[in-house]
Amino acid sequence: MLRLIYMGTPQFAVPPLEALIRGARPGAVLPEGYEIVAVITRTDKPAGRGHQVAFSPVKQVALAHGLRVWQPGSLKRPETIEALAAFGADLYIVTAFGQILPQAVLDQPRYGTLNIHASLLPKYRGVSPISEAILQGESETGVTIMLLDAGIDTGPILHQRRLPIAPDDTTETLSAKLADLGATALLETLPRWIAGEITPQPQDESQASYTRMLRKEDGQIDWQRSAVWLARMVRAYTPWPGSYTFWRGKLLKILTATAMTGQALPTGLPPGTVKRFTVAGDELLAVACGEGWLLVSRLQLEGRKAVSAAEFLRGYPQIVDSVLGATS
């Protein structure tokens, strides 16, 4: 029976693990079935205001199903590499694990190491592919099942599945869709890969692009940009790092917004200028941008709860005609 090890950490890695658990019995995915001999995830970290130790989503699922959980920290230490080899696994499967595996680890399993990546490689390699696809205005994205090598998402492709990006998709909603799609694609790939029916396809390096780790400061809104760009930014940066500006020295989060590029509002105002705008009976905040207007329907002022634009205008009518930005 095939022995496999699963490596993952966040919620995105949960649906593939759950799919593997459901498919382990003989005949479900492989004729002879398979055994998940260990689940490797990050070490536990304090979280929240109480700094209580929090288990990763993958660890929670693994424990709930009685699987062995191993949290060795870095997989680059010689003693850890040796301990990993001792499991005698035939296949490693990696999903959002958060570590680059050294060649000594990749060389261990006879069927190699499969990875689920949340983009249509070679586009959007790296750590933020879902956010970047939304930010760049892509109409579709997908998942890639690849054979890991020592590079950053550079290994040959085994299988891809595509998915349209909805106009209101955020990184949060799209991540959930892609996690489920990744689980489906993994189970489609596994039997064909083990049976030797897939020829790995090298990536086209001329089409490659990379993403980087997002930082909190990336979420600060530059009102000189176009409304179309900023509307995508709000979606791309939900839930992290969020999109924010400043009003009267307080941080103001923009939670939900759309772009308007027509002439229904005055032109020539300084970017960041706020107006009141009504659409189909709903009161919105309209913010002048370098091009067009950003129509804000939900927002949150520092120290306050998130509210609709109509509620905000009732509580803070003085925001109309003010100019948002770092020095407001």
N, C-alpha and C positions, 0 to 999 in steps of 0.2 A: 504494500500500500504506500502511495506517495506521502511523504512527510513534508509539510510546509510550515514556514514561519511567516507571520504577518507583522509588519512594522508600520505603525501609524500613531497619530496623536489626537488631532482635533475632530470636531463633529463631521467634517468632510470625509474622514476615514472610517466612519461608523457604518454607513450602508454597505460598502464593499465587504467589511468584516462580517456583518450580519448575513450577507448573501453567501459568503464562504461557509459560515456555520450551517446555514440551511442546506447547502449543497454537498455536505461532507459524506453523506451515506452512499454506499455503492449504487451506481446506476443513476444518481441524480445529476451529476456533472461528469464524473469519470466512471467508467465501467466498474473499476475496482474501488472507487471512493478515494478519500484522502484523510489524513489526520493533521489537524492544526496542533503542532507540538509545542508552540510557544507564541505568545503575542508580546512584541517588544514595543514599549512606549517610553515617553520621556519620564524623567524622574518627577515625583510629586512636587508641586510648588504651592506656597502660601497664596491665597487669593481672597479678595474681598476686604472689607474694612476690618474684620476680625483676624485677618491673616491666617485663617485656618487652612490646613493642608487640603488641596483639592486634587482629586484624581482626574486624569484626562478622560474625555469621553470614550476613547478606545479602551482604556483600562476598566472603566465602569461596565462596558458591554462584555468584555472578556471575563471579568469576574462573575458577572451575572450568569454566564454560560459555563462556568467551571473550567475555563481555560487557564493554563499556566501563564502568568504575567512575569516578564523579566524587564527590569529597569536598570540597565547597566551604565547609563550615562553615555559617554563617548564610546563609539565603536572603533576608534582608532588605536586604542591601547592594545599592545600585544597580548596581554592576559585576557582581555575581553574578546579579541578575535579568536583566541584559542578556545575560550569557553563557548563561543557561538558555534564553532566547528564541531564541538562535542555533541551538539544536538543531532548531528547527522541528517540535517534536512536536505531534501532534494530540490527545493524551490523556495526562494524568498519572494514575498510580495510586499511592495512598499507603497504607501499612500500618505502624502503630507506628513512624513516622518520628522522632518526638520533637521536632518543630518545628511551630509554628503558621505556616502559609503566609500571607504578606501578599496583599492583594487584587491587587496588581500581578502576582503569580505566578499566582494563580487565574484571572486574565483571559487568560492566554496561550493555552492549548490550545483549539481550537475545540469539542472535545467535553467540555471541563471537566476537573475533577479528581475522580476517584472515590476513596472511602476505605472501608476495611474496619474496622468497629468491633466490638469483642467484647461487645456487649450488644444487647438489643432496644430500640433507641432509641424514645422519648426517655429511658428509664430508664438510669441509670448512665452518664451522659456523663463524659468526663475520663479520667484516666490509670490507674485501678485498677478497671475494671468487673468483671473476673472475680473478684477477691478480694471485692469488695463484694457480688456476687450470692450467693456462698457464705455470707458473714458474715450477710447478712440472711435466710438460710433460704429462698431462692428454690428452687422445685422445677424450674424450667427457665430457660434463658438462650438465647443464640443469637448470630447475627452480623447486622449491618446493612451493606448496601452503600448509601452515601449520596453525594450530590453535595456536595463541600466548599464551605463559604462561610467568611467571615472569623471566625466564632464558634468556640466550642469544641464540636464535635460537634452543631452546630445546623442543619446543612444538610438539604435535603429527602431523603426516603428513596426509593431505587430498588427495593430488594429486601431481604427478610429470610428467614433460615432459623432454625428453632428446634431446641433440643437439651435433653433432660432432664439435670438434674444428679444424678449418682449419689450415694448416701448416703456413699460413701467418697471422692468426688472431692476433690482438693486443687486449689489454683490451678495447680500444675504439671501435673497430669493433665488438668484441664479446658482449660487453655491449648492443649495439644497437640490435643485434640479440636476446639476452636474454630478453631484455625489451619487444620486440614484442611477444616472446614466453610466457612471463609472462602474458601478456594481454590475449592471447589465453587460457592459462591454467586457469586464473581467471574466464573467462566466461564459461569455461567447468565445473568448480567447483561450481560456485554460485547456479545454479538451483538445482543441486543434494544435496548440503549442506542444502539449505533452505527446500527441500522436505524430509530431514531426510534419504537420501539414502546412505550417506557416514559414515562409522565407522572410526574415527580417529585412525591411527596406531602409537603406540609409537615408538620413534626413538631407534635404537640399539646403546646404549652408548659405547659399545666396539669398534664401528667403527667411533666414533666421532673424528673430528679434528677441530682446531680453527685457525683463521687468526687474524691478528692485523692491526691496523692503520699504513699505510705506511708513512715513514718520508723521507724528502729530502735526507738525507745521505744514505738511502738504495740504491739510484741510483748510488752510486760511484762504478765503475767497479773494481773488483779484478781480474787482469789478470792471477793470479795463478789458477783460476777456469778453467774448460774445456770450449772449444768453444761452445759445445752443450748447456751447462748451460747458457752461456752468451748470446747466440742467443735467448734463451727463455726469459731471463731477459729483453732484449731490447724490445721484444714484450709485455711482462707482464707489464712493467713500462711505456708503451705508453698509455695515455699521461702523467700520473703522477706516480712516481716522475721524470721520465725520466732516461736515462742511460748516465752516463758521466764519463770522465776521465780528465786528465790534460796534456797539451803539452806546454812546455816553459812557465809554470806558468799561462796559460790561460785555462779556462774551455772549454772542447771539448765534445759536445753532440754527442752521437752515435744514429742516428735516425732509420736507417734500416740496418740490418745485418743478415747474415746466417752463419752457421757453416760449416767448411771443415775439415775433419779428415783424408784425404788421404795424400800421400807422395809427392805431387807436389811442396811443398815448403821445404826449408831447416829445419832441426831439430836441437835441442840443443840451440836455441837462447833464450835470457832472455825473459820471459813473458812480453808483452807490446811492443816488437820490431815490427816496421812497415816495410812492404815490399809492392812493387807494384805488382799487380796480374791482369791478363786479363782473363776474361771469356766471350766467345762468342762475342768478340770485345769490351766488356765493361771493362774499367779500374776501378779496385777496390783497396781499401786499405786492405791489409791482415795483421792482428795483431796476433802475436804469443801468445798463451794461455798456461795454464798449460798442456793442452792436445788439440791438433788440432789448427786450425787457425780460427779467426773470420774475415769473409769477409764483409767489411763495404761498403755499396753502397750509403749511404746518411748520412751527418753529418753537424754539425754547430759549428763553432768556436765562442767563446765569443765575443760579439759585432758585429758579422757578420750575414748574412742571411744563411739559410739552403741551401746547394748545394749538387750536386752529387759528388761522390768520384773523378770522372774524372775532374770536375771543381776544386775541392779542390787541386788536384795534380798539375794542371796547375798554380794555384795561390801560392801554398806552396810546391814545389817539395822537399824542405829540410826536410819534415816530414819523407821521406823514410830513413830507418836505424836508426831513433831516437827511443827512448823507452818512451812509454806513461806511465803515472802514477802520483801520488800525488806530486812528487818532480821534475817532468820534467820541 
